[in-house]
Amino acid sequence: MAQILFKHGEYVASALQGSNFPVLRSPNGDLLPEIAFVGRSNVGKSSLINHLLGSTGLARVSSTPGKTQMINFFAIDQSIALVDLPGYGYAKVPKEMRKSWAVGLENYFAKRETLHLILLLLDIRRTPGEEDLMMATWCAHRKQPLMIVFTKSDKLLQKDRQRAVDASLEKFHSIDALQLKPHVIYSTKDHSKRDHLIYNINQALLTR
C-alpha cells in the first residue's frame, strides 16, 4: 500500500443501517481499507479529523457533545476510508437515540470486513471509562488492531502528560490478546503531532 499523506478528504455518506453503508473503492476498483475513529462524546474526534486533513469543516465540530448522530464516511486520497463513529457515554442523549447508535455500531463492527484499524481517542485528562475498555475488549476478541490517541494534550503541563498516559495504558495492557499499536499524544495546536499520527497510521496499516 502506498503511503497515505492525508492531503485530500471527501465526504461520502452518513448512515446507521448496514444496508446503507457505502461501498468505497479506489479508482482501479479495489475496496478501500477503513480506519474508524471512536471515543466518548466531546473527546475531540471531529476536531482531530479536520486537523489531520488540514480542513476546518469536513467533519462537523460542535460545542455540544452527542451531535455526531450518524456513522460518517470519508474517502482519503482515493486510498483509504475514514469512518467517524458517534461518540458514546453522553447521558443527555435520548435513550432511543443511544439504542439506535448501539445497533448501528454493532452492525458496522460486526459486518465491515474492510475495517483495518480502530483509533480510540481518549482525553488525556481523563481515565479510560467502561465504554473505552469495552471497545478495547471487543478489538481483542475480533483480533482488530487498536491505536490509542490521547487528545487535548495541550490541556496538561508537559511534566504531567506521560504520567497520565502511563496510567491509562496500564488498563489496556491488562486486556488479553489486545493488538495495541503505538499510541500518539495529540494536540490540534501542534502541527508536528499531525505528522506523527500520519506516520503511525501508515506503519499500522503496513504491519497489519
Backbone bond lengths (Angstrom), bond angles and torsions (degrees), N, CA, C in turn:
res aa  C-N    CA-C-N  psi(-1)  N-CA   C-N-CA  omega(-1)  CA-C   N-CA-C  phi
1 M - - - 1.457 - - 1.522 109.97 -
2 A 1.336 116.43 133.08 1.454 121.10 178.42 1.528 109.74 -68.21
3 Q 1.329 115.99 153.36 1.454 120.10 -179.55 1.528 110.58 -63.23
4 I 1.331 115.66 135.22 1.454 121.88 178.34 1.525 107.92 -91.12
5 L 1.325 117.37 122.95 1.458 121.64 -176.09 1.523 113.40 -99.72
6 F 1.320 116.96 -10.25 1.463 121.90 -179.01 1.529 111.31 56.37
7 K 1.318 114.38 48.56 1.464 119.64 178.75 1.515 112.72 -90.92
8 H 1.324 116.66 -29.83 1.468 118.71 -175.17 1.519 109.69 -139.19
9 G 1.316 115.90 126.40 1.453 121.31 176.33 1.513 110.59 -122.62
10 E 1.311 116.08 140.13 1.458 121.13 -177.84 1.528 109.42 -133.47
11 Y 1.317 116.25 125.31 1.460 120.53 175.71 1.524 109.06 -65.98
12 V 1.345 115.90 136.35 1.462 120.88 -178.32 1.522 111.92 -112.87
13 A 1.332 117.28 -53.45 1.461 119.09 -174.07 1.518 109.98 -166.97
14 S 1.349 115.30 164.09 1.461 123.18 171.80 1.522 108.05 -129.43
15 A 1.324 116.21 139.86 1.467 119.89 -178.33 1.517 109.69 -161.08
16 L 1.336 116.04 162.09 1.457 121.76 170.97 1.524 111.56 -124.86
17 Q 1.326 116.88 -22.90 1.454 120.99 179.67 1.523 110.38 -96.19
18 G 1.331 115.40 138.56 1.458 119.94 -177.31 1.512 113.66 -56.26
19 S 1.315 117.09 -33.28 1.463 120.09 -178.75 1.529 111.98 -66.53
20 N 1.347 116.21 -18.03 1.457 120.48 -179.39 1.524 113.41 -101.72
21 F 1.332 117.14 -0.97 1.457 118.95 178.95 1.530 109.21 -66.88
22 P 1.319 118.37 134.75 1.460 120.05 -178.27 1.524 112.05 -73.89
23 V 1.313 115.94 154.13 1.462 122.90 171.42 1.525 106.18 -100.38
24 L 1.315 115.97 111.19 1.459 121.12 -173.87 1.528 109.74 -102.73
25 R 1.328 114.94 128.38 1.460 120.98 -177.01 1.524 111.04 -130.11
26 S 1.318 115.56 154.45 1.460 122.22 174.15 1.523 109.20 -76.85
27 P 1.342 118.65 169.65 1.466 120.53 178.52 1.522 114.34 -56.13
28 N 1.343 117.87 -27.02 1.468 119.47 179.33 1.529 112.83 -92.69
29 G 1.347 116.13 7.02 1.456 120.06 172.97 1.513 116.71 96.26
30 D 1.330 118.05 -1.94 1.463 120.65 179.50 1.530 110.47 -75.37
31 L 1.320 116.78 144.00 1.455 120.67 174.44 1.524 110.25 -64.99
32 L 1.329 116.66 136.49 1.455 120.49 -178.90 1.528 110.22 -81.40
33 P 1.327 117.32 131.92 1.466 119.37 171.35 1.521 109.36 -65.96
34 E 1.331 116.56 147.91 1.456 120.47 -174.84 1.526 112.18 -116.03
35 I 1.320 114.52 145.02 1.461 123.48 172.13 1.516 107.00 -117.29
36 A 1.320 117.27 124.04 1.464 121.34 -179.33 1.525 109.85 -104.26
37 F 1.331 115.57 135.05 1.460 122.92 176.10 1.527 108.19 -102.61
38 V 1.339 116.63 122.30 1.460 120.52 -179.32 1.527 109.46 -130.14
39 G 1.325 116.00 161.25 1.461 120.17 177.91 1.511 111.15 159.21
40 R 1.310 114.66 171.80 1.450 120.24 178.66 1.523 110.79 -66.41
41 S 1.327 115.32 156.96 1.456 120.34 174.28 1.526 109.77 -58.24
42 N 1.300 115.35 141.70 1.465 123.09 177.76 1.527 113.55 69.75
43 V 1.349 116.74 19.53 1.461 119.17 177.39 1.529 111.36 -82.81
44 G 1.351 116.12 -13.11 1.458 120.15 177.43 1.509 114.97 102.71
45 K 1.345 117.26 25.67 1.463 119.82 -178.26 1.524 111.98 -61.75
46 S 1.328 116.58 -51.26 1.464 119.64 -176.72 1.522 111.24 -63.69
47 S 1.321 117.23 -40.64 1.463 120.57 178.76 1.521 110.77 -62.93
48 L 1.330 116.78 -40.64 1.462 119.92 179.79 1.521 110.70 -66.57
49 I 1.325 117.31 -43.05 1.465 120.74 -179.96 1.525 110.23 -60.85
50 N 1.319 116.49 -45.78 1.468 119.83 178.96 1.525 111.30 -63.01
51 H 1.329 116.88 -41.47 1.465 120.51 179.22 1.523 110.88 -65.69
52 L 1.310 116.36 -40.98 1.460 121.47 -179.84 1.524 111.17 -60.55
53 L 1.332 116.42 -35.44 1.457 121.40 -176.68 1.527 113.23 -100.15
54 G 1.325 116.87 6.61 1.446 119.86 179.45 1.510 113.09 63.09
55 S 1.342 116.21 34.61 1.453 121.94 -177.19 1.519 109.67 -120.39
56 T 1.321 116.11 158.49 1.455 120.18 176.80 1.521 112.22 -108.53
57 G 1.329 117.11 -8.64 1.451 117.05 -174.65 1.515 115.78 -150.29
58 L 1.327 118.26 14.70 1.466 119.30 179.85 1.525 109.85 -65.02
59 A 1.321 116.08 -50.81 1.467 121.03 174.06 1.519 108.17 -99.29
60 R 1.314 116.85 139.28 1.457 121.36 -176.21 1.521 110.80 -72.34
61 V 1.340 115.04 130.68 1.456 121.34 178.36 1.515 108.17 -112.52
62 S 1.319 116.54 131.86 1.462 120.46 -179.95 1.511 109.34 -136.88
63 S 1.323 116.25 147.95 1.461 120.83 174.54 1.516 111.34 -79.00
64 T 1.330 116.37 -8.00 1.459 121.43 -179.31 1.519 110.01 -102.14
65 P 1.336 119.27 114.08 1.473 120.89 178.54 1.517 111.04 -58.43
66 G 1.343 115.43 150.27 1.457 120.47 175.97 1.514 114.54 87.43
67 K 1.333 117.90 8.50 1.461 119.98 -176.65 1.525 113.02 -78.83
68 T 1.337 117.31 -24.62 1.463 119.17 175.69 1.523 107.80 -77.26
69 Q 1.332 116.65 101.41 1.455 120.99 -171.19 1.522 113.06 -105.27
70 M 1.316 117.68 -4.29 1.452 122.36 -179.28 1.518 109.34 -126.73
71 I 1.321 115.87 168.41 1.456 121.71 169.97 1.530 106.42 -89.07
72 N 1.319 115.90 116.72 1.460 121.38 -173.70 1.528 110.30 -104.55
73 F 1.331 116.21 130.63 1.456 123.10 -176.16 1.527 110.55 -110.33
74 F 1.334 115.68 133.86 1.459 122.06 178.01 1.530 109.39 -129.87
75 A 1.319 116.10 143.51 1.472 121.11 173.13 1.528 108.02 -98.28
76 I 1.334 116.02 132.16 1.453 121.86 -175.71 1.524 109.82 -117.65
77 D 1.314 116.14 119.23 1.476 122.49 176.02 1.527 112.63 53.12
78 Q 1.324 117.27 23.55 1.466 122.84 -177.52 1.531 111.72 56.23
79 S 1.345 116.27 23.00 1.465 120.32 -174.33 1.515 114.03 -124.32
80 I 1.328 117.45 -32.98 1.458 121.27 178.18 1.526 108.75 -139.94
81 A 1.316 115.20 167.54 1.464 121.19 172.95 1.523 108.60 -113.22
82 L 1.301 115.22 141.52 1.459 122.18 175.52 1.522 107.43 -113.11
83 V 1.327 116.47 132.12 1.462 121.31 -175.18 1.525 109.37 -121.81
84 D 1.312 115.97 118.77 1.461 122.98 179.85 1.520 108.29 -98.46
85 L 1.333 115.86 112.84 1.464 121.52 -175.26 1.527 111.08 -96.73
86 P 1.341 117.14 151.41 1.471 119.63 179.94 1.527 111.61 -58.11
87 G 1.332 115.46 139.05 1.453 119.86 176.84 1.525 111.16 -69.23
88 Y 1.319 116.09 145.25 1.457 120.04 -178.85 1.531 110.32 -110.64
89 G 1.322 114.80 167.42 1.452 120.20 171.60 1.509 115.75 84.89
90 Y 1.351 118.39 14.92 1.467 119.25 179.01 1.516 109.26 -102.97
91 A 1.331 116.62 111.35 1.458 121.99 -168.78 1.527 113.49 -65.32
92 K 1.335 118.28 -27.35 1.461 120.06 -174.50 1.525 113.26 -78.57
93 V 1.326 117.09 -8.06 1.464 119.53 174.28 1.523 108.13 -69.62
94 P 1.342 118.87 132.11 1.471 120.47 -178.74 1.521 112.59 -54.87
95 K 1.332 115.92 147.85 1.457 121.86 -176.03 1.517 112.23 -57.11
96 E 1.344 117.38 -42.96 1.460 120.39 -179.23 1.519 111.64 -64.41
97 M 1.354 116.57 -35.05 1.461 119.50 178.18 1.524 110.28 -68.68
98 R 1.333 116.63 -40.93 1.459 119.35 178.09 1.519 110.57 -61.93
99 K 1.332 116.78 -37.36 1.463 120.93 178.66 1.518 111.02 -65.38
100 S 1.345 117.44 -42.87 1.470 120.41 179.59 1.520 110.72 -66.29
101 W 1.341 116.62 -36.14 1.462 119.51 175.79 1.526 109.77 -61.38
102 A 1.339 116.23 -46.79 1.463 120.25 -177.30 1.517 111.08 -58.96
103 V 1.336 116.69 -42.94 1.469 120.56 178.81 1.524 110.15 -64.50
104 G 1.335 116.06 -44.36 1.465 119.86 179.82 1.514 112.55 -62.16
105 L 1.326 116.65 -42.62 1.462 120.19 179.24 1.519 111.07 -66.71
106 E 1.329 116.58 -40.36 1.465 119.73 178.04 1.521 110.65 -61.71
107 N 1.331 116.52 -43.41 1.464 120.45 177.96 1.520 111.05 -60.98
108 Y 1.319 115.90 -42.68 1.464 119.29 -178.39 1.525 110.83 -65.27
109 F 1.325 117.18 -53.60 1.458 120.01 -174.84 1.524 112.66 -66.48
110 A 1.318 117.59 -34.36 1.464 120.64 -175.84 1.520 112.39 -77.10
111 K 1.323 117.70 -29.54 1.453 120.48 -168.65 1.525 114.67 -117.42
112 R 1.324 117.88 -5.53 1.460 119.35 -174.66 1.524 109.63 -89.68
113 E 1.316 116.38 91.09 1.461 120.90 -175.98 1.520 112.81 -70.71
114 T 1.344 117.66 -15.73 1.454 120.90 179.82 1.527 112.19 -84.61
115 L 1.329 118.02 -1.33 1.463 121.00 179.46 1.527 110.04 -70.19
116 H 1.328 116.36 119.82 1.464 121.57 -177.54 1.525 113.64 -108.21
117 L 1.334 116.97 -26.36 1.466 119.43 -173.17 1.520 109.00 -156.63
118 I 1.336 115.89 138.88 1.462 121.28 173.39 1.520 108.72 -111.86
119 L 1.325 115.86 129.05 1.456 121.72 172.09 1.527 107.82 -101.93
120 L 1.316 115.79 114.59 1.462 121.64 177.87 1.518 108.02 -97.24
121 L 1.324 116.41 115.93 1.453 121.51 -178.99 1.522 109.98 -91.94
122 L 1.332 115.63 131.71 1.461 122.61 178.16 1.525 108.90 -128.14
123 D 1.309 116.66 132.08 1.460 121.17 171.37 1.524 107.27 -65.80
124 I 1.316 116.99 120.94 1.465 121.18 -173.58 1.522 112.15 -59.80
125 R 1.335 117.09 -20.42 1.466 121.43 -177.83 1.525 112.52 -84.59
126 R 1.338 117.15 -8.98 1.462 121.53 -174.03 1.529 110.61 -115.22
127 T 1.309 116.90 148.03 1.461 120.41 172.48 1.527 108.83 -79.96
128 P 1.330 118.58 151.40 1.474 120.53 179.99 1.522 111.07 -58.35
129 G 1.324 115.88 136.14 1.457 120.96 178.77 1.514 111.56 -91.89
130 E 1.318 115.45 178.90 1.459 121.09 -178.51 1.526 111.43 -58.82
131 E 1.349 116.83 -41.69 1.463 120.17 -178.69 1.528 111.18 -65.77
132 D 1.335 116.93 -37.32 1.465 120.68 178.24 1.526 110.84 -62.37
133 L 1.325 116.08 -45.11 1.460 120.35 -178.79 1.522 111.55 -70.74
134 M 1.323 116.77 -32.22 1.468 119.94 175.64 1.523 110.34 -65.88
135 M 1.330 116.58 -39.82 1.469 119.91 177.49 1.521 110.35 -62.00
136 A 1.319 116.70 -44.25 1.462 120.16 179.35 1.525 111.21 -64.62
137 T 1.328 117.29 -38.61 1.465 120.95 178.16 1.521 110.51 -64.12
138 W 1.331 116.59 -40.25 1.462 120.28 176.57 1.525 110.15 -61.53
139 C 1.334 116.61 -43.19 1.468 120.06 178.71 1.517 111.10 -59.60
140 A 1.316 116.28 -41.68 1.463 120.13 178.71 1.522 110.51 -62.93
141 H 1.327 116.96 -43.47 1.459 121.74 -178.97 1.523 111.52 -63.54
142 R 1.344 115.72 -39.03 1.467 120.98 -177.81 1.535 112.76 -90.87
143 K 1.311 116.74 2.20 1.474 122.15 -177.84 1.530 110.36 56.21
144 Q 1.325 114.53 41.88 1.462 122.47 -178.38 1.527 109.59 -100.23
145 P 1.330 119.02 119.15 1.466 120.46 179.25 1.529 112.01 -57.75
146 L 1.334 115.16 142.22 1.456 121.81 -177.79 1.526 110.01 -130.17
147 M 1.318 115.96 133.09 1.460 121.83 173.77 1.519 108.53 -119.37
148 I 1.322 116.92 129.29 1.455 121.17 178.57 1.524 109.40 -96.29
149 V 1.333 115.31 130.31 1.458 121.85 177.03 1.526 107.33 -116.42
150 F 1.311 116.09 116.89 1.457 121.27 178.97 1.526 108.55 -87.99
151 T 1.323 116.33 109.91 1.461 121.37 -175.09 1.528 111.42 -89.93
152 K 1.335 114.19 167.02 1.470 122.96 174.16 1.518 112.16 59.88
153 S 1.333 116.30 37.08 1.465 119.67 -177.00 1.529 112.05 -65.19
154 D 1.339 117.20 -21.73 1.468 120.27 178.69 1.527 112.02 -69.37
155 K 1.346 116.76 -11.86 1.461 120.64 -179.82 1.526 112.35 -81.10
156 L 1.335 116.96 -9.08 1.456 121.29 177.60 1.520 110.38 -116.74
157 L 1.317 116.76 149.44 1.450 119.99 171.83 1.525 109.02 -65.61
158 Q 1.315 116.17 147.79 1.459 119.95 -175.55 1.523 112.05 -56.16
159 K 1.327 117.70 -37.39 1.466 120.94 -178.08 1.528 112.62 -66.55
160 D 1.336 116.34 -19.04 1.456 120.01 -177.91 1.530 113.28 -97.62
161 R 1.328 117.07 -12.41 1.466 119.62 -172.83 1.517 112.58 -66.60
162 Q 1.325 117.57 -49.91 1.458 119.63 -175.16 1.515 111.50 -65.00
163 R 1.315 117.00 -35.93 1.461 120.09 177.80 1.525 110.82 -62.82
164 A 1.332 116.33 -41.19 1.462 120.64 178.61 1.525 111.05 -65.79
165 V 1.336 115.98 -42.00 1.468 120.82 179.57 1.522 110.64 -64.52
166 D 1.312 117.13 -45.17 1.468 120.60 -179.08 1.523 111.59 -61.03
167 A 1.332 116.54 -39.62 1.466 120.17 -179.93 1.527 111.06 -64.60
168 S 1.336 116.66 -38.81 1.464 120.32 178.53 1.519 111.46 -71.15
169 L 1.326 117.42 -45.32 1.457 120.76 -177.52 1.523 112.32 -61.91
170 E 1.319 116.70 -30.44 1.466 120.06 179.62 1.526 110.93 -58.91
171 K 1.325 116.93 -35.96 1.465 120.87 179.38 1.527 111.39 -68.37
172 F 1.328 117.20 -36.90 1.460 120.65 -178.97 1.527 111.66 -76.83
173 H 1.320 117.07 -33.31 1.453 120.12 179.97 1.520 112.39 -65.88
174 S 1.328 116.94 -17.75 1.463 120.51 179.77 1.525 112.43 -82.85
175 I 1.346 117.30 -5.15 1.467 121.17 -179.46 1.523 108.76 -87.81
176 D 1.316 116.41 117.25 1.465 121.86 -176.15 1.531 111.03 -62.90
177 A 1.325 115.25 138.96 1.473 123.99 172.25 1.533 113.67 67.53
178 L 1.327 117.87 13.44 1.460 119.89 178.68 1.530 109.88 -74.11
179 Q 1.340 116.18 124.09 1.467 121.90 178.23 1.532 107.98 -87.40
180 L 1.323 115.24 85.66 1.454 121.07 -174.02 1.525 110.05 -92.69
181 K 1.321 116.54 118.06 1.457 122.45 177.27 1.529 109.56 -81.97
182 P 1.346 117.79 161.75 1.465 119.53 178.57 1.522 112.11 -54.35
183 H 1.328 116.01 133.15 1.456 121.12 -177.00 1.534 111.46 -79.75
184 V 1.316 114.90 167.33 1.468 121.76 178.40 1.522 108.57 -132.34
185 I 1.316 116.43 133.04 1.469 122.44 172.84 1.524 106.73 -96.76
186 Y 1.338 116.94 119.60 1.467 120.08 -164.34 1.529 112.41 -124.56
187 S 1.317 113.62 145.38 1.465 121.38 169.43 1.524 108.19 -144.64
188 T 1.326 116.26 132.05 1.465 119.68 178.66 1.523 111.43 -70.73
189 K 1.321 117.39 -5.98 1.466 121.07 178.44 1.530 112.27 -92.39
190 D 1.324 116.46 -1.33 1.470 121.39 -176.65 1.524 108.69 -125.56
191 H 1.343 117.51 108.74 1.455 121.12 -175.57 1.526 111.78 -65.43
192 S 1.325 117.74 -28.92 1.467 119.73 -179.51 1.526 111.24 -64.45
193 K 1.328 117.49 -26.60 1.453 120.72 177.97 1.531 110.27 -66.69
194 R 1.321 115.78 -35.35 1.468 120.39 176.68 1.529 110.35 -59.97
195 D 1.311 116.58 -48.11 1.464 120.86 179.78 1.537 111.03 -60.47
196 H 1.310 116.08 -40.06 1.465 121.00 -179.95 1.521 110.79 -64.90
197 L 1.323 117.10 -43.09 1.460 120.28 179.88 1.522 110.92 -65.83
198 I 1.336 116.94 -43.44 1.468 120.08 178.53 1.529 110.33 -59.47
199 Y 1.310 117.17 -43.32 1.471 120.36 178.56 1.529 110.42 -60.91
200 N 1.327 117.08 -46.61 1.463 120.34 -178.00 1.526 112.26 -65.19
201 I 1.327 116.83 -36.86 1.468 119.92 177.02 1.518 110.32 -63.65
202 N 1.315 116.93 -46.26 1.463 120.47 179.56 1.527 111.13 -61.27
203 Q 1.325 116.85 -42.30 1.467 119.65 178.34 1.516 111.63 -64.30
204 A 1.317 116.66 -39.23 1.461 119.97 179.32 1.521 111.71 -65.08
205 L 1.319 117.02 -39.48 1.456 120.46 179.58 1.531 111.59 -69.20
206 L 1.323 116.36 -34.55 1.457 120.85 -179.47 1.533 111.60 -71.04
207 T 1.332 116.37 -32.46 1.457 120.10 -173.75 1.520 112.10 -100.91
208 R 1.317 116.76 10.10 1.471 119.02 -178.31 1.532 110.48 -65.16
